[in-house]
Each structure stands twice: as C-alpha cells, then as structure tokens.
Amino acid sequence: MENSRTNFFKDVYEVVKLIPKGRVTSYGAVAEYLGSKGSARMVGWAMHGAAKIGGVPAHRVVNSKGLLTGKIHFGGNRMEQLLKAEGIKVVDDKILDFDSVFWNPVQELGFD
C-alpha cells in the first residue's frame, strides 16, 4: 500500500508533465493546484526524486522568484542549459521575464 507522500509525489509528477516547453512554474503553484498550498517544499522534494522517474521535466519548476534553486540536483549548469534550449532566458541563475514564461496550473487547468 502506498503512503500519502508517494501519492503526492505522483500527483506532482503528473502536473509537471503538463508544463509546456518554453514555460516554467513554481513549487508553490504546483502545491496550490494540488490543494496543498503550504507544501511547496514537498514539491521540491518530489522534484529532487524526479530524475529517477524519467519523463518529468523538473527543470521547468523553479522558485516563486524565478530562481533556479533546484539546479544542484541537475549537476553543473544542466538546468540552465535545458531551459535555454527551450528559449527561456536565464542570467545569474534567474529567469528573465519570469512573468511572461510563468505557467500557472490553477489558471491553465483549473483546480484538481
């Protein structure tokens, strides 16, 4: 039987898979969409484990200010490289024009 954290992580991965190329969202926005507004940190933990899942574009999830706070889990500048390959401008580990590339799952998908 799966525990609630495992189910939450799976839900996080399903939302993150919906982020379009060239767009990003925040840990908090994913948590809010899942009805767990105060669980941004748990979304971060889920993103940390996303590499083991495969097919989860974890590089598209950043903090609420557009900072690449999860980059350590990608090794080197891999997170930045992946974002730039999708046309997202990054300078000093921060997404430029964050508001214009921000994808809000609550607005795009409605509440789960």
Backbone atoms as SQL, in Angstrom:
CREATE TABLE atoms (id INTEGER PRIMARY KEY, chain TEXT, resi INTEGER, resn TEXT, atom TEXT, x REAL, y REAL, z REAL);
INSERT INTO atoms VALUES
  (1, 'A', 1, 'MET', 'N', 0.842, -1.190, 0.000),
  (2, 'A', 1, 'MET', 'CA', 0.000, 0.000, 0.000),
  (3, 'A', 1, 'MET', 'C', 0.884, 1.250, 0.000),
  (4, 'A', 2, 'GLU', 'N', 0.578, 2.193, -0.857),
  (5, 'A', 2, 'GLU', 'CA', 1.382, 3.401, -0.967),
  (6, 'A', 2, 'GLU', 'C', 1.015, 4.379, 0.135),
  (7, 'A', 3, 'ASN', 'N', 2.018, 5.126, 0.589),
  (8, 'A', 3, 'ASN', 'CA', 1.722, 6.141, 1.587),
  (9, 'A', 3, 'ASN', 'C', 1.302, 7.439, 0.909),
  (10, 'A', 4, 'SER', 'N', 0.810, 8.378, 1.698),
  (11, 'A', 4, 'SER', 'CA', 0.290, 9.621, 1.130),
  (12, 'A', 4, 'SER', 'C', 1.378, 10.444, 0.455),
  (13, 'A', 5, 'ARG', 'N', 2.628, 10.358, 0.948),
  (14, 'A', 5, 'ARG', 'CA', 3.716, 11.098, 0.312),
  (15, 'A', 5, 'ARG', 'C', 3.974, 10.563, -1.088),
  (16, 'A', 6, 'THR', 'N', 3.960, 9.252, -1.246),
  (17, 'A', 6, 'THR', 'CA', 4.168, 8.651, -2.563),
  (18, 'A', 6, 'THR', 'C', 3.080, 9.105, -3.526),
  (19, 'A', 7, 'ASN', 'N', 1.844, 9.117, -3.074),
  (20, 'A', 7, 'ASN', 'CA', 0.742, 9.572, -3.919),
  (21, 'A', 7, 'ASN', 'C', 0.896, 11.044, -4.266),
  (22, 'A', 8, 'PHE', 'N', 1.315, 11.861, -3.300),
  (23, 'A', 8, 'PHE', 'CA', 1.529, 13.282, -3.545),
  (24, 'A', 8, 'PHE', 'C', 2.613, 13.461, -4.599),
  (25, 'A', 9, 'PHE', 'N', 3.725, 12.733, -4.469),
  (26, 'A', 9, 'PHE', 'CA', 4.799, 12.843, -5.445),
  (27, 'A', 9, 'PHE', 'C', 4.300, 12.469, -6.841),
  (28, 'A', 10, 'LYS', 'N', 3.535, 11.404, -6.951),
  (29, 'A', 10, 'LYS', 'CA', 2.986, 11.005, -8.258),
  (30, 'A', 10, 'LYS', 'C', 2.102, 12.104, -8.831),
  (31, 'A', 11, 'ASP', 'N', 1.291, 12.724, -7.984),
  (32, 'A', 11, 'ASP', 'CA', 0.441, 13.828, -8.431),
  (33, 'A', 11, 'ASP', 'C', 1.284, 15.002, -8.917),
  (34, 'A', 12, 'VAL', 'N', 2.362, 15.299, -8.191),
  (35, 'A', 12, 'VAL', 'CA', 3.276, 16.370, -8.596),
  (36, 'A', 12, 'VAL', 'C', 3.845, 16.062, -9.975),
  (37, 'A', 13, 'TYR', 'N', 4.310, 14.839, -10.174),
  (38, 'A', 13, 'TYR', 'CA', 4.904, 14.471, -11.460),
  (39, 'A', 13, 'TYR', 'C', 3.902, 14.621, -12.604),
  (40, 'A', 14, 'GLU', 'N', 2.661, 14.262, -12.363),
  (41, 'A', 14, 'GLU', 'CA', 1.637, 14.374, -13.407),
  (42, 'A', 14, 'GLU', 'C', 1.399, 15.831, -13.790),
  (43, 'A', 15, 'VAL', 'N', 1.399, 16.731, -12.815),
  (44, 'A', 15, 'VAL', 'CA', 1.234, 18.158, -13.110),
  (45, 'A', 15, 'VAL', 'C', 2.442, 18.680, -13.869),
  (46, 'A', 16, 'VAL', 'N', 3.639, 18.342, -13.418),
  (47, 'A', 16, 'VAL', 'CA', 4.864, 18.836, -14.044),
  (48, 'A', 16, 'VAL', 'C', 4.965, 18.360, -15.495),
  (49, 'A', 17, 'LYS', 'N', 4.483, 17.182, -15.779),
  (50, 'A', 17, 'LYS', 'CA', 4.500, 16.674, -17.161),
  (51, 'A', 17, 'LYS', 'C', 3.637, 17.528, -18.090),
  (52, 'A', 18, 'LEU', 'N', 2.728, 18.311, -17.534),
  (53, 'A', 18, 'LEU', 'CA', 1.831, 19.149, -18.336),
  (54, 'A', 18, 'LEU', 'C', 2.398, 20.529, -18.648),
  (55, 'A', 19, 'ILE', 'N', 3.514, 20.892, -18.021),
  (56, 'A', 19, 'ILE', 'CA', 4.109, 22.210, -18.277),
  (57, 'A', 19, 'ILE', 'C', 4.618, 22.242, -19.715),
  (58, 'A', 20, 'PRO', 'N', 4.122, 23.180, -20.508),
  (59, 'A', 20, 'PRO', 'CA', 4.562, 23.239, -21.911),
  (60, 'A', 20, 'PRO', 'C', 6.037, 23.631, -22.039),
  (61, 'A', 21, 'LYS', 'N', 6.671, 23.181, -23.116),
  (62, 'A', 21, 'LYS', 'CA', 8.041, 23.604, -23.416),
  (63, 'A', 21, 'LYS', 'C', 8.064, 25.120, -23.495),
  (64, 'A', 22, 'GLY', 'N', 9.152, 25.691, -22.988),
  (65, 'A', 22, 'GLY', 'CA', 9.303, 27.136, -23.044),
  (66, 'A', 22, 'GLY', 'C', 8.557, 27.869, -21.943),
  (67, 'A', 23, 'ARG', 'N', 8.007, 27.131, -21.004),
  (68, 'A', 23, 'ARG', 'CA', 7.283, 27.719, -19.868),
  (69, 'A', 23, 'ARG', 'C', 7.824, 27.113, -18.585),
  (70, 'A', 24, 'VAL', 'N', 7.636, 27.807, -17.477),
  (71, 'A', 24, 'VAL', 'CA', 8.049, 27.319, -16.170),
  (72, 'A', 24, 'VAL', 'C', 6.933, 27.564, -15.165),
  (73, 'A', 25, 'THR', 'N', 7.006, 26.867, -14.066),
  (74, 'A', 25, 'THR', 'CA', 6.095, 27.119, -12.958),
  (75, 'A', 25, 'THR', 'C', 6.894, 27.094, -11.673),
  (76, 'A', 26, 'SER', 'N', 6.218, 27.318, -10.559),
  (77, 'A', 26, 'SER', 'CA', 6.909, 27.328, -9.271),
  (78, 'A', 26, 'SER', 'C', 6.456, 26.155, -8.419),
  (79, 'A', 27, 'TYR', 'N', 7.274, 25.837, -7.437),
  (80, 'A', 27, 'TYR', 'CA', 6.929, 24.783, -6.490),
  (81, 'A', 27, 'TYR', 'C', 5.587, 25.096, -5.834),
  (82, 'A', 28, 'GLY', 'N', 5.409, 26.342, -5.441),
  (83, 'A', 28, 'GLY', 'CA', 4.182, 26.759, -4.772),
  (84, 'A', 28, 'GLY', 'C', 2.959, 26.664, -5.651),
  (85, 'A', 29, 'ALA', 'N', 3.107, 26.980, -6.937),
  (86, 'A', 29, 'ALA', 'CA', 1.968, 26.900, -7.856),
  (87, 'A', 29, 'ALA', 'C', 1.512, 25.457, -8.031),
  (88, 'A', 30, 'VAL', 'N', 2.456, 24.531, -8.090),
  (89, 'A', 30, 'VAL', 'CA', 2.106, 23.110, -8.190),
  (90, 'A', 30, 'VAL', 'C', 1.400, 22.665, -6.918),
  (91, 'A', 31, 'ALA', 'N', 1.945, 23.066, -5.775),
  (92, 'A', 31, 'ALA', 'CA', 1.327, 22.698, -4.492),
  (93, 'A', 31, 'ALA', 'C', -0.090, 23.252, -4.391),
  (94, 'A', 32, 'GLU', 'N', -0.269, 24.504, -4.790),
  (95, 'A', 32, 'GLU', 'CA', -1.602, 25.112, -4.733),
  (96, 'A', 32, 'GLU', 'C', -2.585, 24.359, -5.626),
  (97, 'A', 33, 'TYR', 'N', -2.146, 24.014, -6.826),
  (98, 'A', 33, 'TYR', 'CA', -3.005, 23.275, -7.741),
  (99, 'A', 33, 'TYR', 'C', -3.456, 21.947, -7.131),
  (100, 'A', 34, 'LEU', 'N', -2.572, 21.325, -6.392),
  (101, 'A', 34, 'LEU', 'CA', -2.878, 20.029, -5.781),
  (102, 'A', 34, 'LEU', 'C', -3.646, 20.167, -4.468),
  (103, 'A', 35, 'GLY', 'N', -4.005, 21.412, -4.110),
  (104, 'A', 35, 'GLY', 'CA', -4.779, 21.632, -2.897),
  (105, 'A', 35, 'GLY', 'C', -3.945, 21.613, -1.635),
  (106, 'A', 36, 'SER', 'N', -2.646, 21.795, -1.782),
  (107, 'A', 36, 'SER', 'CA', -1.719, 21.788, -0.642),
  (108, 'A', 36, 'SER', 'C', -0.877, 23.051, -0.667),
  (109, 'A', 37, 'LYS', 'N', -1.543, 24.181, -0.613),
  (110, 'A', 37, 'LYS', 'CA', -0.889, 25.480, -0.803),
  (111, 'A', 37, 'LYS', 'C', 0.395, 25.654, -0.001),
  (112, 'A', 38, 'GLY', 'N', 0.478, 25.142, 1.203),
  (113, 'A', 38, 'GLY', 'CA', 1.672, 25.321, 2.020),
  (114, 'A', 38, 'GLY', 'C', 2.741, 24.261, 1.815),
  (115, 'A', 39, 'SER', 'N', 2.639, 23.476, 0.760),
  (116, 'A', 39, 'SER', 'CA', 3.544, 22.336, 0.570),
  (117, 'A', 39, 'SER', 'C', 4.561, 22.518, -0.549),
  (118, 'A', 40, 'ALA', 'N', 4.980, 23.747, -0.785),
  (119, 'A', 40, 'ALA', 'CA', 5.962, 23.994, -1.844),
  (120, 'A', 40, 'ALA', 'C', 7.240, 23.189, -1.610),
  (121, 'A', 41, 'ARG', 'N', 7.639, 23.076, -0.359),
  (122, 'A', 41, 'ARG', 'CA', 8.859, 22.332, -0.036),
  (123, 'A', 41, 'ARG', 'C', 8.720, 20.855, -0.419),
  (124, 'A', 42, 'MET', 'N', 7.535, 20.303, -0.214),
  (125, 'A', 42, 'MET', 'CA', 7.299, 18.899, -0.589),
  (126, 'A', 42, 'MET', 'C', 7.373, 18.731, -2.107),
  (127, 'A', 43, 'VAL', 'N', 6.903, 19.734, -2.843),
  (128, 'A', 43, 'VAL', 'CA', 7.033, 19.683, -4.302),
  (129, 'A', 43, 'VAL', 'C', 8.514, 19.680, -4.667),
  (130, 'A', 44, 'GLY', 'N', 9.310, 20.461, -3.946),
  (131, 'A', 44, 'GLY', 'CA', 10.755, 20.467, -4.165),
  (132, 'A', 44, 'GLY', 'C', 11.368, 19.095, -3.929),
  (133, 'A', 45, 'TRP', 'N', 10.933, 18.421, -2.882),
  (134, 'A', 45, 'TRP', 'CA', 11.426, 17.065, -2.614),
  (135, 'A', 45, 'TRP', 'C', 11.029, 16.127, -3.744),
  (136, 'A', 46, 'ALA', 'N', 9.823, 16.290, -4.245),
  (137, 'A', 46, 'ALA', 'CA', 9.376, 15.454, -5.366),
  (138, 'A', 46, 'ALA', 'C', 10.260, 15.706, -6.591),
  (139, 'A', 47, 'MET', 'N', 10.599, 16.964, -6.845),
  (140, 'A', 47, 'MET', 'CA', 11.439, 17.286, -7.993),
  (141, 'A', 47, 'MET', 'C', 12.836, 16.695, -7.820),
  (142, 'A', 48, 'HIS', 'N', 13.290, 16.645, -6.603),
  (143, 'A', 48, 'HIS', 'CA', 14.601, 16.036, -6.323),
  (144, 'A', 48, 'HIS', 'C', 14.616, 14.575, -6.770),
  (145, 'A', 49, 'GLY', 'N', 13.516, 13.884, -6.613),
  (146, 'A', 49, 'GLY', 'CA', 13.434, 12.479, -6.999),
  (147, 'A', 49, 'GLY', 'C', 12.961, 12.242, -8.415),
  (148, 'A', 50, 'ALA', 'N', 12.649, 13.310, -9.139),
  (149, 'A', 50, 'ALA', 'CA', 12.078, 13.166, -10.481),
  (150, 'A', 50, 'ALA', 'C', 13.029, 12.498, -11.467),
  (151, 'A', 51, 'ALA', 'N', 14.311, 12.664, -11.270),
  (152, 'A', 51, 'ALA', 'CA', 15.289, 12.065, -12.185),
  (153, 'A', 51, 'ALA', 'C', 15.166, 10.547, -12.207),
  (154, 'A', 52, 'LYS', 'N', 14.769, 9.969, -11.095),
  (155, 'A', 52, 'LYS', 'CA', 14.615, 8.520, -11.025),
  (156, 'A', 52, 'LYS', 'C', 13.385, 8.045, -11.793),
  (157, 'A', 53, 'ILE', 'N', 12.436, 8.939, -12.004),
  (158, 'A', 53, 'ILE', 'CA', 11.184, 8.590, -12.680),
  (159, 'A', 53, 'ILE', 'C', 11.369, 8.635, -14.204),
  (160, 'A', 54, 'GLY', 'N', 12.027, 9.675, -14.686),
  (161, 'A', 54, 'GLY', 'CA', 12.185, 9.864, -16.123),
  (162, 'A', 54, 'GLY', 'C', 10.931, 10.461, -16.727),
  (163, 'A', 55, 'GLY', 'N', 11.094, 11.284, -17.719),
  (164, 'A', 55, 'GLY', 'CA', 9.957, 11.883, -18.411),
  (165, 'A', 55, 'GLY', 'C', 9.291, 13.014, -17.658),
  (166, 'A', 56, 'VAL', 'N', 9.880, 13.438, -16.546),
  (167, 'A', 56, 'VAL', 'CA', 9.341, 14.544, -15.759),
  (168, 'A', 56, 'VAL', 'C', 10.260, 15.748, -15.969),
  (169, 'A', 57, 'PRO', 'N', 9.780, 16.808, -16.629),
  (170, 'A', 57, 'PRO', 'CA', 10.640, 17.958, -16.913),
  (171, 'A', 57, 'PRO', 'C', 10.848, 18.840, -15.680),
  (172, 'A', 58, 'ALA', 'N', 11.563, 18.314, -14.717),
  (173, 'A', 58, 'ALA', 'CA', 11.784, 19.005, -13.440),
  (174, 'A', 58, 'ALA', 'C', 12.501, 20.342, -13.624),
  (175, 'A', 59, 'HIS', 'N', 13.235, 20.499, -14.713),
  (176, 'A', 59, 'HIS', 'CA', 13.937, 21.758, -14.951),
  (177, 'A', 59, 'HIS', 'C', 12.973, 22.922, -15.137),
  (178, 'A', 60, 'ARG', 'N', 11.709, 22.651, -15.381),
  (179, 'A', 60, 'ARG', 'CA', 10.708, 23.702, -15.580),
  (180, 'A', 60, 'ARG', 'C', 10.060, 24.164, -14.283),
  (181, 'A', 61, 'VAL', 'N', 10.537, 23.672, -13.159),
  (182, 'A', 61, 'VAL', 'CA', 9.990, 24.073, -11.857),
  (183, 'A', 61, 'VAL', 'C', 11.067, 24.832, -11.092),
  (184, 'A', 62, 'VAL', 'N', 10.745, 26.071, -10.738),
  (185, 'A', 62, 'VAL', 'CA', 11.691, 26.973, -10.070),
  (186, 'A', 62, 'VAL', 'C', 11.012, 27.590, -8.853),
  (187, 'A', 63, 'ASN', 'N', 11.720, 28.451, -8.153),
  (188, 'A', 63, 'ASN', 'CA', 11.068, 29.084, -7.006),
  (189, 'A', 63, 'ASN', 'C', 10.190, 30.248, -7.464),
  (190, 'A', 64, 'SER', 'N', 9.471, 30.836, -6.545),
  (191, 'A', 64, 'SER', 'CA', 8.467, 31.856, -6.883),
  (192, 'A', 64, 'SER', 'C', 9.051, 33.146, -7.435),
  (193, 'A', 65, 'LYS', 'N', 10.358, 33.317, -7.337),
  (194, 'A', 65, 'LYS', 'CA', 11.014, 34.494, -7.897),
  (195, 'A', 65, 'LYS', 'C', 11.721, 34.189, -9.215),
  (196, 'A', 66, 'GLY', 'N', 11.604, 32.943, -9.679),
  (197, 'A', 66, 'GLY', 'CA', 12.248, 32.559, -10.920),
  (198, 'A', 66, 'GLY', 'C', 13.686, 32.112, -10.757),
  (199, 'A', 67, 'LEU', 'N', 14.099, 31.828, -9.527),
  (200, 'A', 67, 'LEU', 'CA', 15.470, 31.376, -9.284),
  (201, 'A', 67, 'LEU', 'C', 15.582, 29.867, -9.471),
  (202, 'A', 68, 'LEU', 'N', 16.699, 29.434, -10.025),
  (203, 'A', 68, 'LEU', 'CA', 16.952, 28.017, -10.264),
  (204, 'A', 68, 'LEU', 'C', 17.470, 27.358, -8.990),
  (205, 'A', 69, 'THR', 'N', 16.651, 27.321, -7.972),
  (206, 'A', 69, 'THR', 'CA', 17.068, 26.805, -6.672),
  (207, 'A', 69, 'THR', 'C', 17.314, 25.302, -6.686),
  (208, 'A', 70, 'GLY', 'N', 16.758, 24.581, -7.642),
  (209, 'A', 70, 'GLY', 'CA', 16.945, 23.138, -7.721),
  (210, 'A', 70, 'GLY', 'C', 18.088, 22.711, -8.613),
  (211, 'A', 71, 'LYS', 'N', 18.873, 23.648, -9.086),
  (212, 'A', 71, 'LYS', 'CA', 19.912, 23.332, -10.080),
  (213, 'A', 71, 'LYS', 'C', 20.962, 22.358, -9.569),
  (214, 'A', 72, 'ILE', 'N', 21.172, 22.325, -8.284),
  (215, 'A', 72, 'ILE', 'CA', 22.179, 21.431, -7.715),
  (216, 'A', 72, 'ILE', 'C', 21.875, 19.970, -8.038),
  (217, 'A', 73, 'HIS', 'N', 20.601, 19.653, -8.196),
  (218, 'A', 73, 'HIS', 'CA', 20.198, 18.274, -8.463),
  (219, 'A', 73, 'HIS', 'C', 20.401, 17.869, -9.924),
  (220, 'A', 74, 'PHE', 'N', 20.741, 18.834, -10.767),
  (221, 'A', 74, 'PHE', 'CA', 20.984, 18.549, -12.178),
  (222, 'A', 74, 'PHE', 'C', 22.464, 18.415, -12.489),
  (223, 'A', 75, 'GLY', 'N', 23.302, 18.918, -11.605),
  (224, 'A', 75, 'GLY', 'CA', 24.740, 18.886, -11.827),
  (225, 'A', 75, 'GLY', 'C', 25.173, 20.007, -12.745),
  (226, 'A', 76, 'GLY', 'N', 26.102, 20.804, -12.293),
  (227, 'A', 76, 'GLY', 'CA', 26.626, 21.900, -13.102),
  (228, 'A', 76, 'GLY', 'C', 25.537, 22.864, -13.533),
  (229, 'A', 77, 'ASN', 'N', 25.569, 23.218, -14.809),
  (230, 'A', 77, 'ASN', 'CA', 24.600, 24.164, -15.362),
  (231, 'A', 77, 'ASN', 'C', 23.527, 23.470, -16.198),
  (232, 'A', 78, 'ARG', 'N', 23.312, 22.191, -15.967),
  (233, 'A', 78, 'ARG', 'CA', 22.375, 21.421, -16.792),
  (234, 'A', 78, 'ARG', 'C', 20.964, 22.006, -16.786),
  (235, 'A', 79, 'MET', 'N', 20.472, 22.437, -15.630),
  (236, 'A', 79, 'MET', 'CA', 19.125, 23.001, -15.558),
  (237, 'A', 79, 'MET', 'C', 19.025, 24.248, -16.438),
  (238, 'A', 80, 'GLU', 'N', 20.012, 25.111, -16.316),
  (239, 'A', 80, 'GLU', 'CA', 20.042, 26.325, -17.135),
  (240, 'A', 80, 'GLU', 'C', 20.117, 25.982, -18.619),
  (241, 'A', 81, 'GLN', 'N', 20.938, 25.008, -18.972),
  (242, 'A', 81, 'GLN', 'CA', 21.064, 24.604, -20.378),
  (243, 'A', 81, 'GLN', 'C', 19.739, 24.094, -20.933),
  (244, 'A', 82, 'LEU', 'N', 19.044, 23.295, -20.149),
  (245, 'A', 82, 'LEU', 'CA', 17.751, 22.759, -20.599),
  (246, 'A', 82, 'LEU', 'C', 16.743, 23.879, -20.809),
  (247, 'A', 83, 'LEU', 'N', 16.710, 24.839, -19.896),
  (248, 'A', 83, 'LEU', 'CA', 15.778, 25.968, -20.028),
  (249, 'A', 83, 'LEU', 'C', 16.135, 26.827, -21.242),
  (250, 'A', 84, 'LYS', 'N', 17.405, 27.121, -21.407),
  (251, 'A', 84, 'LYS', 'CA', 17.833, 27.934, -22.551),
  (252, 'A', 84, 'LYS', 'C', 17.524, 27.237, -23.874),
  (253, 'A', 85, 'ALA', 'N', 17.641, 25.918, -23.908),
  (254, 'A', 85, 'ALA', 'CA', 17.319, 25.161, -25.128),
  (255, 'A', 85, 'ALA', 'C', 15.846, 25.297, -25.492),
  (256, 'A', 86, 'GLU', 'N', 15.016, 25.640, -24.502),
  (257, 'A', 86, 'GLU', 'CA', 13.590, 25.846, -24.743),
  (258, 'A', 86, 'GLU', 'C', 13.255, 27.320, -24.972),
  (259, 'A', 87, 'GLY', 'N', 14.286, 28.160, -25.059),
  (260, 'A', 87, 'GLY', 'CA', 14.083, 29.575, -25.347),
  (261, 'A', 87, 'GLY', 'C', 13.892, 30.453, -24.123),
  (262, 'A', 88, 'ILE', 'N', 14.116, 29.923, -22.943),
  (263, 'A', 88, 'ILE', 'CA', 13.969, 30.702, -21.716),
  (264, 'A', 88, 'ILE', 'C', 15.297, 31.381, -21.408),
  (265, 'A', 89, 'LYS', 'N', 15.240, 32.674, -21.152),
  (266, 'A', 89, 'LYS', 'CA', 16.446, 33.443, -20.860),
  (267, 'A', 89, 'LYS', 'C', 16.764, 33.352, -19.372),
  (268, 'A', 90, 'VAL', 'N', 18.011, 32.970, -19.084),
  (269, 'A', 90, 'VAL', 'CA', 18.476, 32.820, -17.708),
  (270, 'A', 90, 'VAL', 'C', 19.783, 33.584, -17.545),
  (271, 'A', 91, 'VAL', 'N', 19.842, 34.416, -16.506),
  (272, 'A', 91, 'VAL', 'CA', 21.058, 35.151, -16.179),
  (273, 'A', 91, 'VAL', 'C', 21.267, 35.034, -14.675),
  (274, 'A', 92, 'ASP', 'N', 22.464, 34.649, -14.285),
  (275, 'A', 92, 'ASP', 'CA', 22.812, 34.508, -12.864),
  (276, 'A', 92, 'ASP', 'C', 21.797, 33.647, -12.113),
  (277, 'A', 93, 'ASP', 'N', 21.460, 32.518, -12.699),
  (278, 'A', 93, 'ASP', 'CA', 20.534, 31.551, -12.091),
  (279, 'A', 93, 'ASP', 'C', 19.128, 32.101, -11.866),
  (280, 'A', 94, 'LYS', 'N', 18.745, 33.106, -12.642),
  (281, 'A', 94, 'LYS', 'CA', 17.400, 33.673, -12.527),
  (282, 'A', 94, 'LYS', 'C', 16.784, 33.803, -13.920),
  (283, 'A', 95, 'ILE', 'N', 15.522, 33.425, -14.020),
  (284, 'A', 95, 'ILE', 'CA', 14.811, 33.522, -15.291),
  (285, 'A', 95, 'ILE', 'C', 14.430, 34.976, -15.539),
  (286, 'A', 96, 'LEU', 'N', 14.810, 35.487, -16.699),
  (287, 'A', 96, 'LEU', 'CA', 14.425, 36.836, -17.095),
  (288, 'A', 96, 'LEU', 'C', 12.983, 36.814, -17.597),
  (289, 'A', 97, 'ASP', 'N', 12.291, 37.901, -17.393),
  (290, 'A', 97, 'ASP', 'CA', 10.885, 37.994, -17.821),
  (291, 'A', 97, 'ASP', 'C', 10.076, 36.817, -17.279),
  (292, 'A', 98, 'PHE', 'N', 10.299, 36.516, -16.010),
  (293, 'A', 98, 'PHE', 'CA', 9.663, 35.365, -15.363),
  (294, 'A', 98, 'PHE', 'C', 8.147, 35.366, -15.555),
  (295, 'A', 99, 'ASP', 'N', 7.525, 36.515, -15.382),
  (296, 'A', 99, 'ASP', 'CA', 6.058, 36.583, -15.504),
  (297, 'A', 99, 'ASP', 'C', 5.570, 36.172, -16.890),
  (298, 'A', 100, 'SER', 'N', 6.358, 36.451, -17.913),
  (299, 'A', 100, 'SER', 'CA', 5.909, 36.135, -19.278),
  (300, 'A', 100, 'SER', 'C', 6.030, 34.652, -19.624),
  (301, 'A', 101, 'VAL', 'N', 6.854, 33.908, -18.898),
  (302, 'A', 101, 'VAL', 'CA', 7.002, 32.467, -19.163),
  (303, 'A', 101, 'VAL', 'C', 6.385, 31.603, -18.063),
  (304, 'A', 102, 'PHE', 'N', 5.815, 32.268, -17.050),
  (305, 'A', 102, 'PHE', 'CA', 5.233, 31.536, -15.924),
  (306, 'A', 102, 'PHE', 'C', 3.940, 30.847, -16.353),
  (307, 'A', 103, 'TRP', 'N', 3.840, 29.574, -16.036),
  (308, 'A', 103, 'TRP', 'CA', 2.668, 28.748, -16.331),
  (309, 'A', 103, 'TRP', 'C', 2.004, 28.420, -14.998),
  (310, 'A', 104, 'ASN', 'N', 0.788, 28.898, -14.813),
  (311, 'A', 104, 'ASN', 'CA', 0.081, 28.679, -13.555),
  (312, 'A', 104, 'ASN', 'C', -0.934, 27.557, -13.748),
  (313, 'A', 105, 'PRO', 'N', -0.712, 26.399, -13.156),
  (314, 'A', 105, 'PRO', 'CA', -1.627, 25.267, -13.358),
  (315, 'A', 105, 'PRO', 'C', -3.052, 25.544, -12.887),
  (316, 'A', 106, 'VAL', 'N', -3.213, 26.384, -11.868),
  (317, 'A', 106, 'VAL', 'CA', -4.562, 26.716, -11.391),
  (318, 'A', 106, 'VAL', 'C', -5.328, 27.440, -12.494),
  (319, 'A', 107, 'GLN', 'N', -4.672, 28.386, -13.155),
  (320, 'A', 107, 'GLN', 'CA', -5.329, 29.131, -14.233),
  (321, 'A', 107, 'GLN', 'C', -5.473, 28.301, -15.501),
  (322, 'A', 108, 'GLU', 'N', -4.447, 27.507, -15.809),
  (323, 'A', 108, 'GLU', 'CA', -4.444, 26.743, -17.058),
  (324, 'A', 108, 'GLU', 'C', -5.306, 25.495, -17.002),
  (325, 'A', 109, 'LEU', 'N', -5.350, 24.854, -15.831),
  (326, 'A', 109, 'LEU', 'CA', -6.035, 23.566, -15.709),
  (327, 'A', 109, 'LEU', 'C', -7.261, 23.622, -14.817),
  (328, 'A', 110, 'GLY', 'N', -7.402, 24.695, -14.035),
  (329, 'A', 110, 'GLY', 'CA', -8.455, 24.734, -13.027),
  (330, 'A', 110, 'GLY', 'C', -7.990, 23.932, -11.825),
  (331, 'A', 111, 'PHE', 'N', -8.804, 23.884, -10.798),
  (332, 'A', 111, 'PHE', 'CA', -8.421, 23.114, -9.622),
  (333, 'A', 111, 'PHE', 'C', -8.649, 21.637, -9.841),
  (334, 'A', 112, 'ASP', 'N', -7.731, 20.839, -9.294),
  (335, 'A', 112, 'ASP', 'CA', -7.808, 19.385, -9.383),
  (336, 'A', 112, 'ASP', 'C', -8.962, 18.865, -8.559);
